[in-house]
């Protein structure tokens, strides 16, 4: 009898869920409360609404739970921990690095979703590149106080006792990167994903040292031996994201185009900024008017034009395409353009051609991938894109996901393969790079136009309100992206 009682008790503990567990409480409340940081790597708001990798992840988690999402924002890492410990929020989703020391206390981390490394950043031409941590003294490195970055410095100090740094309160990694760019401080320590996002806007920033240890990002939860309900639900959520490929798709959305910086040198990036000041004002109104008619974001249309011609209406390629949007004779005839070098006609023709192509992309492909497919087809043609999608299917990947299809597009130029394709050979690497660059230019135009905090400095690229604050007379009410 005693044995049966113990058996039944064990069954109850292991298989019965308390009625008032955290997960059920959240569902009854109808709201998932999350704390995050405001940064390009985590959470931000723009004309398209709320965005950021962390935001997209927690929004999907809230939707999976059938509840609304409530966001608390702070860049104070200490406050993030306090909000969790005081049970004012359910999850911290703030680009946090897994740390075993915290895992043993009142907090714990969920499954990793992104891998990064720490990098020591300096401004090229203004500060000597850091070659060895042991050579950097006198508190020349600044990091955010109470952050994983500061904790990592303390770990490094165990092996390098002479290492010194300053911890800055009421600041963020973006602030410190901006201060390095402004030459106010010589060095800061950030994660590689933070650097990837910011370097696009501050091309003089360089990673002088990359520490070899791989760091993993994860959500943070309170630790409760009696209630694992929310923690286990998050584990299942990330497992599903990996199995469906949605996690890879989200990472591609935010990082699939930032590596374009590796292919740009400092001069080309600065040329883009100069062209924003000197060339774009002549055509901006055209971009706005045409984009509004085609329910596009004018900055996206302008990004396409820059990649095609650098906003030169008389541009002519070696293959004979012409104008701001680099239209072929056949394409111009198809969309009713008589003079390809007329800026307004070219912009109108390019927008019309793009929207026509976009309408022919499979409707089951969701945004933003639907737009990336249309961009690729705009560059290489619908038929060649179809061949790449067929190869993707044959390789048992998803032909409706850009993260998969872009891996196979370069095979269109493979001598051993392209001869067997329905539409023959094509330069398949070109549409991949075309999509990357348009996304890159669009991000930069959008951030500058919306005067994001990253550009608030009066010196920052000379692209704040003084040069780019023309009132937006026509913004698309239905932004494409």
C-alpha positions as a Python dict, from the first residue, in 0.01 Angstrom:
ca = {
    (1, 'X'): (0, 0, 0),
    (2, 'X'): (283, 234, 96),
    (3, 'X'): (455, 158, -234),
    (4, 'X'): (135, 238, -427),
    (5, 'X'): (99, 571, -244),
    (6, 'X'): (457, 672, -331),
    (7, 'X'): (400, 568, -693),
    (8, 'X'): (84, 776, -718),
    (9, 'X'): (258, 1073, -556),
    (10, 'X'): (543, 1052, -807),
    (11, 'X'): (294, 1034, -1092),
    (12, 'X'): (121, 1347, -963),
    (13, 'X'): (445, 1545, -931),
    (14, 'X'): (578, 1448, -1273),
    (15, 'X'): (268, 1459, -1487),
    (16, 'X'): (16, 1693, -1329),
    (17, 'X'): (48, 2066, -1401),
    (18, 'X'): (-41, 2312, -1124),
    (19, 'X'): (-352, 2509, -1205),
    (20, 'X'): (-179, 2839, -1133),
    (21, 'X'): (148, 2788, -1319),
    (22, 'X'): (310, 3084, -1495),
    (23, 'X'): (210, 2977, -1844),
    (24, 'X'): (-156, 2945, -1751),
    (25, 'X'): (-136, 3274, -1563),
    (26, 'X'): (-2, 3448, -1876),
    (27, 'X'): (-280, 3298, -2087),
    (28, 'X'): (-543, 3403, -1833),
    (29, 'X'): (-392, 3752, -1824),
    (30, 'X'): (-394, 3758, -2203),
    (31, 'X'): (-55, 3924, -2221),
    (32, 'X'): (311, 3821, -2241),
    (33, 'X'): (535, 4081, -2076),
    (34, 'X'): (882, 4113, -2221),
    (35, 'X'): (1173, 4347, -2151),
    (36, 'X'): (1415, 4428, -2431),
    (37, 'X'): (1673, 4686, -2539),
    (38, 'X'): (1635, 4946, -2813),
    (39, 'X'): (1895, 4864, -3077),
    (40, 'X'): (1920, 4754, -3437),
    (41, 'X'): (1999, 4404, -3314),
    (42, 'X'): (1701, 4376, -3078),
    (43, 'X'): (1405, 4615, -3107),
    (44, 'X'): (1325, 4943, -3282),
    (45, 'X'): (1034, 5126, -3442),
    (46, 'X'): (1017, 5295, -3781),
    (47, 'X'): (759, 5391, -4042),
    (48, 'X'): (696, 5022, -4105),
    (49, 'X'): (613, 4962, -3739),
    (50, 'X'): (796, 4761, -3476),
    (51, 'X'): (1091, 4551, -3583),
    (52, 'X'): (1411, 4382, -3471),
    (53, 'X'): (1511, 4019, -3432),
    (54, 'X'): (1412, 4002, -3066),
    (55, 'X'): (1078, 4167, -3137),
    (56, 'X'): (995, 3926, -3418),
    (57, 'X'): (1086, 3628, -3198),
    (58, 'X'): (880, 3732, -2894),
    (59, 'X'): (588, 3840, -3115),
    (60, 'X'): (580, 3492, -3266),
    (61, 'X'): (602, 3339, -2919),
    (62, 'X'): (313, 3552, -2794),
    (63, 'X'): (108, 3457, -3100),
    (64, 'X'): (186, 3089, -3038),
    (65, 'X'): (56, 3129, -2682),
    (66, 'X'): (-253, 3311, -2806),
    (67, 'X'): (-185, 3630, -2609),
    (68, 'X'): (-94, 3991, -2676),
    (69, 'X'): (263, 4117, -2646),
    (70, 'X'): (359, 4392, -2402),
    (71, 'X'): (708, 4539, -2445),
    (72, 'X'): (915, 4716, -2180),
    (73, 'X'): (1227, 4890, -2311),
    (74, 'X'): (1543, 4972, -2119),
    (75, 'X'): (1910, 4982, -2214),
    (76, 'X'): (2011, 4932, -1851),
    (77, 'X'): (2123, 4569, -1812),
    (78, 'X'): (2088, 4593, -1434),
    (79, 'X'): (1727, 4701, -1468),
    (80, 'X'): (1659, 4412, -1705),
    (81, 'X'): (1762, 4170, -1434),
    (82, 'X'): (1564, 4360, -1170),
    (83, 'X'): (1245, 4353, -1375),
    (84, 'X'): (1279, 3977, -1409),
    (85, 'X'): (1359, 3916, -1042),
    (86, 'X'): (1067, 4137, -935),
    (87, 'X'): (835, 3942, -1169),
    (88, 'X'): (733, 4260, -1352),
    (89, 'X'): (813, 4086, -1680),
    (90, 'X'): (800, 3724, -1787),
    (91, 'X'): (1099, 3715, -2024),
    (92, 'X'): (1408, 3923, -2098),
    (93, 'X'): (1471, 3915, -2474),
    (94, 'X'): (1747, 4167, -2512),
    (95, 'X'): (2037, 4009, -2697),
    (96, 'X'): (2166, 3857, -2373),
    (97, 'X'): (2471, 3633, -2364),
    (98, 'X'): (2443, 3300, -2189),
    (99, 'X'): (2650, 3301, -1871),
    (100, 'X'): (2678, 2999, -1646),
    (101, 'X'): (2737, 3207, -1333),
    (102, 'X'): (2392, 3360, -1366),
    (103, 'X'): (2251, 3021, -1457),
    (104, 'X'): (2326, 2903, -1103),
    (105, 'X'): (2137, 3184, -926),
    (106, 'X'): (1777, 3303, -956),
    (107, 'X'): (1788, 3332, -1333),
    (108, 'X'): (1841, 3096, -1623),
    (109, 'X'): (1869, 3108, -1997),
    (110, 'X'): (1660, 2944, -2262),
    (111, 'X'): (1796, 2780, -2578),
    (112, 'X'): (2051, 2967, -2787),
    (113, 'X'): (1926, 3124, -3110),
    (114, 'X'): (2233, 3317, -3234),
    (115, 'X'): (2611, 3289, -3203),
    (116, 'X'): (2839, 3592, -3183),
    (117, 'X'): (3189, 3695, -3080),
    (118, 'X'): (3323, 3994, -2890),
    (119, 'X'): (3514, 4250, -3096),
    (120, 'X'): (3730, 4543, -2989),
    (121, 'X'): (3635, 4839, -3208),
    (122, 'X'): (3833, 5146, -3311),
    (123, 'X'): (3806, 5418, -3577),
    (124, 'X'): (4036, 5363, -3870),
    (125, 'X'): (4276, 5652, -3925),
    (126, 'X'): (4205, 5807, -3585),
    (127, 'X'): (4324, 5544, -3337),
    (128, 'X'): (4600, 5285, -3364),
    (129, 'X'): (4449, 4942, -3429),
    (130, 'X'): (4453, 4732, -3109),
    (131, 'X'): (4685, 4440, -3173),
    (132, 'X'): (4702, 4299, -2821),
    (133, 'X'): (4485, 4351, -2515),
    (134, 'X'): (4795, 4366, -2298),
    (135, 'X'): (4908, 4682, -2478),
    (136, 'X'): (4585, 4873, -2404),
    (137, 'X'): (4590, 5046, -2068),
    (138, 'X'): (4478, 5362, -1892),
    (139, 'X'): (4108, 5280, -1920),
    (140, 'X'): (4103, 5342, -2296),
    (141, 'X'): (3828, 5082, -2346),
    (142, 'X'): (3473, 5182, -2254),
    (143, 'X'): (3188, 4933, -2212),
    (144, 'X'): (2828, 4959, -2094),
    (145, 'X'): (2802, 4919, -1718),
    (146, 'X'): (2651, 4597, -1580),
    (147, 'X'): (2650, 4449, -1930),
    (148, 'X'): (2771, 4110, -2058),
    (149, 'X'): (3050, 4312, -2219),
    (150, 'X'): (3169, 4434, -1879),
    (151, 'X'): (3143, 4083, -1737),
    (152, 'X'): (3353, 3951, -2023),
    (153, 'X'): (3621, 4213, -1954),
    (154, 'X'): (3638, 4093, -1595),
    (155, 'X'): (3687, 3739, -1718),
    (156, 'X'): (3969, 3853, -1948),
    (157, 'X'): (4134, 4035, -1662),
    (158, 'X'): (4197, 3706, -1486),
    (159, 'X'): (4449, 3618, -1757),
    (160, 'X'): (4554, 3977, -1827),
    (161, 'X'): (4578, 4153, -1488),
    (162, 'X'): (4697, 4482, -1639),
    (163, 'X'): (4381, 4512, -1850),
    (164, 'X'): (4179, 4820, -1757),
    (165, 'X'): (3855, 4973, -1881),
    (166, 'X'): (3572, 5208, -1790),
    (167, 'X'): (3210, 5107, -1735),
    (168, 'X'): (2969, 5374, -1857),
    (169, 'X'): (2623, 5410, -1703),
    (170, 'X'): (2316, 5542, -1888),
    (171, 'X'): (2463, 5438, -2220),
    (172, 'X'): (2424, 5170, -2488),
    (173, 'X'): (2656, 4985, -2722),
    (174, 'X'): (2526, 5204, -3008),
    (175, 'X'): (2616, 5515, -2808),
    (176, 'X'): (2970, 5390, -2748),
    (177, 'X'): (3019, 5293, -3111),
    (178, 'X'): (2905, 5643, -3209),
    (179, 'X'): (3153, 5793, -2963),
    (180, 'X'): (3433, 5586, -3114),
    (181, 'X'): (3330, 5711, -3458),
    (182, 'X'): (3328, 6069, -3328),
    (183, 'X'): (3678, 6012, -3187),
    (184, 'X'): (3562, 6086, -2833),
    (185, 'X'): (3689, 5751, -2706),
    (186, 'X'): (3952, 5521, -2862),
    (187, 'X'): (3797, 5176, -2814),
    (188, 'X'): (3484, 4991, -2714),
    (189, 'X'): (3390, 4624, -2687),
    (190, 'X'): (3076, 4503, -2866),
    (191, 'X'): (2942, 4178, -3005),
    (192, 'X'): (2993, 4097, -3372),
    (193, 'X'): (2624, 4131, -3457),
    (194, 'X'): (2616, 4481, -3306),
    (195, 'X'): (2919, 4577, -3512),
    (196, 'X'): (2773, 4429, -3832),
    (197, 'X'): (2464, 4645, -3802),
    (198, 'X'): (2643, 4968, -3710),
    (199, 'X'): (2937, 4946, -3950),
    (200, 'X'): (2704, 4996, -4244),
    (201, 'X'): (2636, 5348, -4118),
    (202, 'X'): (2981, 5424, -3978),
    (203, 'X'): (3217, 5271, -4235),
    (204, 'X'): (3530, 5399, -4059),
    (205, 'X'): (3466, 5167, -3765),
    (206, 'X'): (3687, 4860, -3768),
    (207, 'X'): (3718, 4548, -3556),
    (208, 'X'): (4076, 4557, -3433),
    (209, 'X'): (4054, 4236, -3235),
    (210, 'X'): (3802, 3955, -3241),
    (211, 'X'): (3810, 3738, -2933),
    (212, 'X'): (3794, 3371, -3033),
    (213, 'X'): (3540, 3253, -2776),
    (214, 'X'): (3195, 3195, -2925),
    (215, 'X'): (2912, 3356, -2728),
    (216, 'X'): (2551, 3242, -2752),
    (217, 'X'): (2246, 3466, -2723),
    (218, 'X'): (1931, 3351, -2545),
    (219, 'X'): (1625, 3471, -2357),
    (220, 'X'): (1643, 3494, -1979),
    (221, 'X'): (1383, 3358, -1735),
    (222, 'X'): (1340, 3347, -1360),
    (223, 'X'): (1433, 3014, -1206),
    (224, 'X'): (1157, 2828, -1024),
    (225, 'X'): (1190, 2461, -925),
    (226, 'X'): (811, 2437, -892),
    (227, 'X'): (717, 2596, -1224),
    (228, 'X'): (895, 2529, -1555),
    (229, 'X'): (588, 2590, -1768),
    (230, 'X'): (695, 2906, -1952),
    (231, 'X'): (1056, 2791, -1980),
    (232, 'X'): (953, 2457, -2134),
    (233, 'X'): (711, 2632, -2370),
    (234, 'X'): (998, 2851, -2492),
    (235, 'X'): (1219, 2547, -2550),
    (236, 'X'): (945, 2388, -2760),
    (237, 'X'): (892, 2717, -2945),
    (238, 'X'): (1257, 2742, -3051),
    (239, 'X'): (1266, 2376, -3143),
    (240, 'X'): (972, 2435, -3376),
    (241, 'X'): (1138, 2745, -3525),
    (242, 'X'): (1446, 2542, -3609),
    (243, 'X'): (1255, 2249, -3752),
    (244, 'X'): (1041, 2468, -3978),
    (245, 'X'): (1337, 2682, -4087),
    (246, 'X'): (1168, 2996, -3956),
    (247, 'X'): (1461, 3081, -3726),
    (248, 'X'): (1704, 3071, -4019),
    (249, 'X'): (1459, 3285, -4214),
    (250, 'X'): (1446, 3548, -3939),
    (251, 'X'): (1824, 3559, -3909),
    (252, 'X'): (1845, 3606, -4285),
    (253, 'X'): (1594, 3890, -4266),
    (254, 'X'): (1811, 4090, -4029),
    (255, 'X'): (2161, 3973, -4120),
    (256, 'X'): (2138, 3826, -4470),
    (257, 'X'): (2238, 4157, -4629),
    (258, 'X'): (2470, 4315, -4371),
    (259, 'X'): (2772, 4121, -4494),
    (260, 'X'): (2754, 4337, -4806),
    (261, 'X'): (2985, 4568, -4609),
    (262, 'X'): (3263, 4314, -4662),
    (263, 'X'): (3240, 4382, -5035),
    (264, 'X'): (3231, 4760, -4999),
    (265, 'X'): (3537, 4965, -4930),
    (266, 'X'): (3538, 5286, -4733),
    (267, 'X'): (3546, 5503, -5046),
    (268, 'X'): (3237, 5345, -5204),
    (269, 'X'): (3037, 5385, -4884),
    (270, 'X'): (3133, 5750, -4851),
    (271, 'X'): (3044, 5802, -5218),
    (272, 'X'): (2694, 5674, -5140),
    (273, 'X'): (2657, 5930, -4860),
    (274, 'X'): (2777, 6207, -5091),
    (275, 'X'): (2530, 6102, -5359),
    (276, 'X'): (2247, 6116, -5106),
    (277, 'X'): (2333, 6481, -5051),
    (278, 'X'): (2418, 6580, -5406),
    (279, 'X'): (2213, 6362, -5643),
    (280, 'X'): (1910, 6229, -5458),
    (281, 'X'): (1740, 6568, -5401),
    (282, 'X'): (1700, 6609, -5779),
    (283, 'X'): (1494, 6289, -5808),
    (284, 'X'): (1341, 6241, -5467),
    (285, 'X'): (1006, 6392, -5560),
    (286, 'X'): (988, 6159, -5862),
    (287, 'X'): (1060, 5860, -5640),
    (288, 'X'): (791, 5969, -5393),
    (289, 'X'): (522, 6027, -5657),
    (290, 'X'): (589, 5709, -5852),
    (291, 'X'): (619, 5495, -5539),
    (292, 'X'): (288, 5628, -5407),
    (293, 'X'): (112, 5528, -5730),
    (294, 'X'): (255, 5175, -5711),
    (295, 'X'): (207, 5136, -5333),
    (296, 'X'): (579, 5114, -5273),
    (297, 'X'): (812, 5277, -5023),
    (298, 'X'): (993, 5552, -5218),
    (299, 'X'): (1318, 5474, -5035),
    (300, 'X'): (1306, 5118, -5162),
    (301, 'X'): (1254, 5241, -5517),
    (302, 'X'): (1542, 5485, -5471),
    (303, 'X'): (1763, 5205, -5340),
    (304, 'X'): (1691, 5000, -5653),
    (305, 'X'): (1781, 5296, -5871),
    (306, 'X'): (2105, 5358, -5685),
    (307, 'X'): (2217, 5000, -5725),
    (308, 'X'): (2134, 5021, -6095),
    (309, 'X'): (2285, 5357, -6187),
    (310, 'X'): (2408, 5547, -5879),
    (311, 'X'): (2126, 5792, -5964),
    (312, 'X'): (2277, 5891, -6300),
    (313, 'X'): (1998, 5935, -6559),
    (314, 'X'): (2242, 5903, -6849),
    (315, 'X'): (2405, 5583, -6724),
    (316, 'X'): (2469, 5323, -6996),
    (317, 'X'): (2599, 4972, -6927),
    (318, 'X'): (2820, 4760, -7150),
    (319, 'X'): (2512, 4557, -7248),
    (320, 'X'): (2316, 4864, -7357),
    (321, 'X'): (2074, 4910, -7066),
    (322, 'X'): (2013, 5276, -6989),
    (323, 'X'): (1886, 5530, -6741),
    (324, 'X'): (1828, 5557, -6369),
    (325, 'X'): (1662, 5214, -6359),
    (326, 'X'): (1885, 5059, -6629),
    (327, 'X'): (1603, 4939, -6852),
    (328, 'X'): (1660, 4726, -7161),
    (329, 'X'): (1493, 4826, -7486),
    (330, 'X'): (1248, 4538, -7457),
    (331, 'X'): (1159, 4622, -7098),
    (332, 'X'): (1116, 4991, -7183),
    (333, 'X'): (880, 4900, -7466),
    (334, 'X'): (687, 4662, -7239),
    (335, 'X'): (621, 4932, -6977),
    (336, 'X'): (569, 5220, -7220),
    (337, 'X'): (895, 5409, -7171),
    (338, 'X'): (993, 5609, -7480),
    (339, 'X'): (1306, 5781, -7348),
    (340, 'X'): (1504, 5561, -7111),
    (341, 'X'): (1727, 5853, -7010),
    (342, 'X'): (1438, 6068, -6895),
    (343, 'X'): (1449, 6036, -6512),
    (344, 'X'): (1073, 6041, -6457),
    (345, 'X'): (1002, 5793, -6736),
    (346, 'X'): (1277, 5562, -6614),
    (347, 'X'): (1157, 5566, -6253),
    (348, 'X'): (798, 5508, -6364),
    (349, 'X'): (903, 5228, -6597),
    (350, 'X'): (1121, 5059, -6336),
    (351, 'X'): (846, 5072, -6072),
    (352, 'X'): (586, 4939, -6316),
    (353, 'X'): (815, 4656, -6429),
    (354, 'X'): (896, 4562, -6069),
    (355, 'X'): (532, 4558, -5958),
    (356, 'X'): (440, 4348, -6263),
    (357, 'X'): (707, 4094, -6171),
    (358, 'X'): (608, 4100, -5805),
    (359, 'X'): (250, 4017, -5900),
    (360, 'X'): (377, 3703, -6076),
    (361, 'X'): (574, 3573, -5775),
    (362, 'X'): (397, 3282, -5607),
    (363, 'X'): (135, 3426, -5368),
    (364, 'X'): (221, 3170, -5098),
    (365, 'X'): (562, 3330, -5047),
    (366, 'X'): (521, 3569, -4751),
    (367, 'X'): (685, 3905, -4703),
    (368, 'X'): (957, 4011, -4695),
    (369, 'X'): (1074, 3708, -4896),
    (370, 'X'): (813, 3785, -5161),
    (371, 'X'): (990, 4114, -5226),
    (372, 'X'): (1338, 3955, -5230),
    (373, 'X'): (1219, 3702, -5491),
    (374, 'X'): (1077, 3986, -5700),
    (375, 'X'): (1408, 4175, -5677),
    (376, 'X'): (1599, 3868, -5789),
    (377, 'X'): (1362, 3819, -6082),
    (378, 'X'): (1392, 4190, -6170),
    (379, 'X'): (1766, 4132, -6202),
    (380, 'X'): (1796, 3786, -6356),
    (381, 'X'): (1449, 3718, -6498),
    (382, 'X'): (1154, 3512, -6378),
    (383, 'X'): (1256, 3210, -6583),
    (384, 'X'): (1604, 3184, -6433),
    (385, 'X'): (1462, 3240, -6084),
    (386, 'X'): (1224, 2951, -6156),
    (387, 'X'): (1520, 2728, -6243),
    (388, 'X'): (1685, 2816, -5911),
    (389, 'X'): (1362, 2736, -5726),
    (390, 'X'): (1350, 2399, -5903),
    (391, 'X'): (1708, 2322, -5795),
    (392, 'X'): (1612, 2419, -5439),
    (393, 'X'): (1321, 2173, -5449),
    (394, 'X'): (1544, 1897, -5587),
    (395, 'X'): (1785, 1956, -5299),
    (396, 'X'): (1490, 1910, -5059),
    (397, 'X'): (1502, 2270, -4937),
    (398, 'X'): (1215, 2517, -4943),
    (399, 'X'): (1171, 2693, -5280),
    (400, 'X'): (950, 2955, -5113),
    (401, 'X'): (1221, 3075, -4872),
    (402, 'X'): (1481, 3326, -4986),
    (403, 'X'): (1737, 3195, -4736),
    (404, 'X'): (1727, 2863, -4923),
    (405, 'X'): (1690, 2980, -5284),
    (406, 'X'): (1976, 3229, -5263),
    (407, 'X'): (2213, 2940, -5189),
    (408, 'X'): (2130, 2776, -5521),
    (409, 'X'): (2106, 3078, -5751),
    (410, 'X'): (2486, 3081, -5812),
    (411, 'X'): (2453, 2730, -5958),
    (412, 'X'): (2285, 2885, -6262),
    (413, 'X'): (2634, 2966, -6389),
    (414, 'X'): (2779, 2621, -6319),
    (415, 'X'): (2904, 2472, -6651),
    (416, 'X'): (2815, 2120, -6537),
    (417, 'X'): (2460, 2213, -6441),
    (418, 'X'): (2328, 2509, -6638),
    (419, 'X'): (2324, 2315, -6966),
    (420, 'X'): (2053, 2091, -6818),
    (421, 'X'): (1837, 2380, -6698),
    (422, 'X'): (1521, 2470, -6883),
    (423, 'X'): (1623, 2831, -6939),
    (424, 'X'): (1997, 2775, -6972),
    (425, 'X'): (2287, 2948, -6803),
    (426, 'X'): (2269, 3274, -6611),
    (427, 'X'): (2498, 3474, -6386),
    (428, 'X'): (2329, 3350, -6071),
    (429, 'X'): (2555, 3530, -5825),
    (430, 'X'): (2439, 3867, -5958),
    (431, 'X'): (2077, 3853, -5830),
    (432, 'X'): (2202, 3743, -5486),
    (433, 'X'): (2431, 4045, -5466),
    (434, 'X'): (2166, 4271, -5621),
    (435, 'X'): (1916, 4181, -5348),
    (436, 'X'): (2178, 4227, -5075),
    (437, 'X'): (2280, 4570, -5198),
    (438, 'X'): (1928, 4702, -5250),
    (439, 'X'): (1837, 4591, -4899),
    (440, 'X'): (2155, 4758, -4769),
    (441, 'X'): (2084, 5090, -4941),
    (442, 'X'): (1720, 5079, -4839),
    (443, 'X'): (1807, 5029, -4472),
    (444, 'X'): (2045, 5324, -4482),
    (445, 'X'): (1799, 5553, -4656),
    (446, 'X'): (1521, 5454, -4416),
    (447, 'X'): (1728, 5514, -4103),
    (448, 'X'): (1858, 5850, -4225),
    (449, 'X'): (1516, 5965, -4346),
    (450, 'X'): (1352, 5874, -4016),
    (451, 'X'): (1632, 6043, -3819),
    (452, 'X'): (1698, 5743, -3598),
    (453, 'X'): (1906, 5797, -3281),
    (454, 'X'): (2210, 5644, -3451),
    (455, 'X'): (2228, 5958, -3667),
    (456, 'X'): (2152, 6220, -3404),
    (457, 'X'): (2507, 6350, -3385),
    (458, 'X'): (2559, 6683, -3560),
    (459, 'X'): (2872, 6536, -3719),
    (460, 'X'): (2725, 6202, -3814),
    (461, 'X'): (2774, 6167, -4188),
    (462, 'X'): (2638, 6522, -4232),
    (463, 'X'): (2306, 6356, -4308),
    (464, 'X'): (2078, 6471, -4029),
    (465, 'X'): (1806, 6730, -4054),
    (466, 'X'): (2034, 6985, -4221),
    (467, 'X'): (2071, 6780, -4542),
    (468, 'X'): (1792, 6528, -4543),
    (469, 'X'): (1498, 6683, -4361),
    (470, 'X'): (1285, 6775, -4658),
    (471, 'X'): (926, 6728, -4546),
    (472, 'X'): (794, 6399, -4668),
    (473, 'X'): (519, 6522, -4893),
    (474, 'X'): (421, 6176, -5006),
    (475, 'X'): (473, 5865, -4796),
    (476, 'X'): (316, 5544, -4909),
    (477, 'X'): (21, 5451, -4692),
    (478, 'X'): (87, 5089, -4780),
    (479, 'X'): (463, 5041, -4746),
    (480, 'X'): (580, 4744, -4947),
    (481, 'X'): (818, 4608, -4686),
}
